[in-house]
């Protein structure tokens, strides 16, 4: 029950502020596809046997989920500790610390699924969807969302100064987006750097989404990709609960 | 020219004192140093365009191959994207200081109200903030030019000429950003700024030549400022200079003059009423 109460609180506040997210969640990924997919795609030709637009759409889909999930668990989480004191208020209710984390992760999953469905609708209009397996991609994106937002929440709960977010974005989020097989195949990276891409949860989600929209098999067994994402989600959840407990026990 | 004349006039009348402008810059250095890991924060601003260059320029560039410019010169895709990244870096560096940071100090921390209790004047605050944005921004653009030369994407001579061009880009965007910040009502409005910034980033001939777009779209893009910044800097770093570049320079100078005029007027009316 506590978990659902936390989810409800997040949804109520989103209802008031959703206009602010329209650009980053819906318009931006579409602009990206037009500029890079169609603009640059005109020069690229085929990648792995499909047009560049078809190839890049699932990558942009997963990376949108990735950026959204990280973004929603930085300032909003630190803010609820530091400025809004939302978590301190929750502690005065029967809501447990596990509920605070789990409820917010459900909210992230909800946000990511909505954005993914809208983006897929636009992509279908561009003719970039080639397999009925596409229906699983919103859930893959939701799993990716939790896999990155749970550890990010843990990070946000354990820092005092928001300058660290600039570092998180510039040294973790942007490099992950640029080198995890979203814009060009990871096989093009120097062999030494490839393991870094494999370590990123984003790469696994990109490959799963890509095989789903194109109707081909992913590079690793599906279960292995999913298990890796699940591992991040579970470990992230545990770390977040620990960080929340520490911060609220003063 | 006009700006130089205005500046000398202002100095003669004692409106803008270099020492007081310096005090504004000094205050910003102190504020930056008081944050945690400030070397990292400072360094990270340089990191971003370089990563884009490596990913899009080299990674996607391997898929694209070479591009033929309008004057018939054939260049690698990385050499095409790099000057655009440089222009974007000059733009976003200047805008970060003069929009988000400026608004925070203007509305919330009331830094400027505090400054006005000293002998500082609105025009000096505007000049100090803009110069500070330029100092910080040119650390990044300078370092990026070194990377471009090291990667063989331009020659050292063209890089030296491109450096002042990045200043012009930064001053133009910084001045307009500051003017816009005085009109901003709340954090929600920053969505508009970042939306405009990102749309320009994607479509100003940054990743693919604007000649690919339908003519109507091309005209629309030619109205927006980043296009002129990209064309100017790309013309320099690829060594294909032409008369059209004077048009780009003029556009940026007018933009800067208008921005500065509006910003110092607005600062005077809002802060000194």
Interface residues (C-beta under 8 A of the other chain):
Chain A: X20 X23 X27 X28 X31 X32 X34 X35 X36 X39 X40 X42 X43 X44 X45 X47 X52 X161 X163 X164 X166 X167 X170 X171 X174 X175 X178 X179 X183 X184 X188 X189
Chain B: X35 X36 X37 X38 X40 X41 X44 X45 X47 X48 X51 X52 X54 X55 X56 X59 X60 X62 X63 X64 X65 X67 X77 X188 X191 X194 X195 X198 X199 X202 X203 X206 X207 X208 X212
